């Protein structure tokens, strides 16, 4: 009987897959999308052959989060900026982003950079990213730009099941084949100091420079990694300085890197810039995992940086932010996430330094770029041991599932509902992670999809009795990390995702006064009353030791029981103080 039910379930999944394909094809044809190779080739030529400029080319990607195969990825509809960051990049969404950068609505570029009409546009333009397609683009650009350096700003070894199960090895192998020259890190450190050293001093040695000027030993302050790489490009000495995520021991488990210190380290950066210039560097760039707002402030406070190639906040910036510092200027860029973009920074470097630049942010459309055969074969081999496990069908989604944004997305809602249902909790909390791919309505949710939202090295679930006062304190603390007007105090991801509990939020208010009107089932939360709260990804060693089963097992069991996920409405707070903010979709 059980086998019969299983066969029936699989037949149902297969029929949905066929319906999905037919509906996607119909949408593409209805939109007038050219499926023939000739027109696709012309579109690729127009997009992927930017005119060469200058004598130094830097290719930059970041935050791919271990996505080796192409994915769908929806950009945020909520990315609120406060203080000086309000209403300017990267805190622009939707139509306002398009108007600011002069991008025509309905185009490929508009789809890549915004959430607008996402379901229809995704059906028309297809998936993005994938290392085999990225490899083809890298080779194409290197053919027209001899000596171009490929730079990776981090969050490469984490975010998928296979990366977790191989402790990052699949991504290390793929990055070497891709031809990455220099990288820095953040989630890489969550495999632990010993594993990171093993990779850097073994797999990467002599092939790829892992740089981070701001990571030092706790005892004597010795550098853990090389602070920068000095490379010659067409006769020009170029220094690439690494800036690892400065708040790693705060945002992530401290005990995984117990003997290392991080931080922004302005003085160290200035010293490193001066040293690189003293060694003959005529162009100096910072490969950063700070996040755009932090990069912007940092660029205004140090001398001698020509550009910042950034990561962490997943911002796709189609044009650099120009930061002035006295008579000098620094270009601040960020190249999105999930392998969705490859940035191209061309510099004209002369005797006096950088005399000019050109910049392109190229979306990696999988249907415009043929997969590189060698990389494709490597990916197939790397995934082979787990193909059946990854492909396990769990349920079908009837609505769009996405994560990215300051507050809850629909994927977050699935995780929260699973926690409350399986754990018997009144309230659920889920970290404000930015990583995680998107599913279109009608797609089958597989185990791989669940892992793309949950694959990390501290996945334990928790069930805690918590007072209403403690809940408010947690929300206030995370909110200050997100909306503090000083970028140097923005030390985490997006807002903690909340299930069961409703609240109001004023991002412009002072610390401790942003969160109001907390309610459960319509009744006000009482500060002294205790509530049953489920969560996952505990940071402290003690909480992890006391934690329960991994989050992916909880979510998988929840989905298997339901078989379908209806369209979901994310549990987002009532927002105050942000009327007219360009980081809110109209």
HUQUI-V164985 format. One line per field, one symbol per residue. ss: DSSP state (H for helix, E for strand, - for the rest). phi: phi as a letter, one per 40 degrees, with the letter a starting at -180 (. if undefined). burial: # if it has 9 or more other ideal C-beta (glycine too) atoms within 8 Angstrom, else .. Layout:
ss: ???
phi: ???
burial: ???
//
This chain:
ss: -HHHHHHHHHHHHHHHHHHHHHHHHHHHHH------HHHHHHHHHHHH-------EEEEEE---------EE-----E----HHH--------HHHHHHHH------HHHHHH----HHHHHHHH--E--HHHHHHHHHHHHHH----EEEE--------HHHHH---HHHHHHHHHH---EE---HHHHH-HHHHHHHHHHH-----EEE----EE-----E--E-EEEEEE--EEEEEEEE----HHHH--HHHH--EE----HHHHHHHHHHHHH----EEEEEE---HHHHHHHH-------EEEE-----E----EEEEE--EEEEEEEE-----EEEEEEEEEE--EEEEEEEEEEE-E-------HHHHHHHHHHHHHHHHHH--EEEEE---E--------HHHHHHHHHHHHHH---EEEE-------EE----EEEHHHHHHHH-----EEEEEEEEHHHHHHHHHHHHHHHH---HHH-------EEE-EEEEEE--------EEEEEE--EE-----EEEEEEE----HHHHHH---EHHHHHHHHHHHH-EE--------EEE-------E--
phi: .ccccccccccccccccccdcccccccccccgcccccccccccccccbbcdcagbbbbbbbafcfgccbdbcacccbbacbbgcccgadccbbfdccccccgbccgcdcccccbccfccccccccgcbggcccccccdccccccbdgdcbbbchfbcbhbcccccbfgccccccccccgccaabaacdcccgdccccdcccbdcdgbaccbaccbbcccbgcccbccabbbbbfgbcbbbccbcdcbdcccbccccbcbbbbgcfdccccccdcccccchccbbbbcbbchcccdcccccbbbgccabbbagcgccbcacccbcagccbbcbbabgaggcbbcbbcbbbbdchccaabbbbccccccbbccccccccccdcccdcbdccccdcbabccbcbabdicbdbccdcccccccccccgbcbbbbdcccchcbbcdgcccbccccccbbcacbcccbbbcbccccccccccccccccbcccdcbcbacccdcbbgcbababccccdgbcbafcabggcdccdcccbcbbaagccccccccccbccdccccccccdccgbbcdbbccbccbbgbdgcccbcc
burial: ........##.##..##.##..##..###.#........#..##..##.....###############.#############..##..##########.##.#....#########.#########################..#..#################.#.##########################.##.###..##...##########.......#######.#..##############.####.##..###.###.###.###.##.#.####################.#.##############..##.#.#....####################...##..###.######.##.##..##.##..##..#...###############################.##.#.#####################################..###..##.###.#######..#..#.#.##############......###.###....#.....#########...##..#..###.#######..#.#..#.##.#.#..#..####..
//
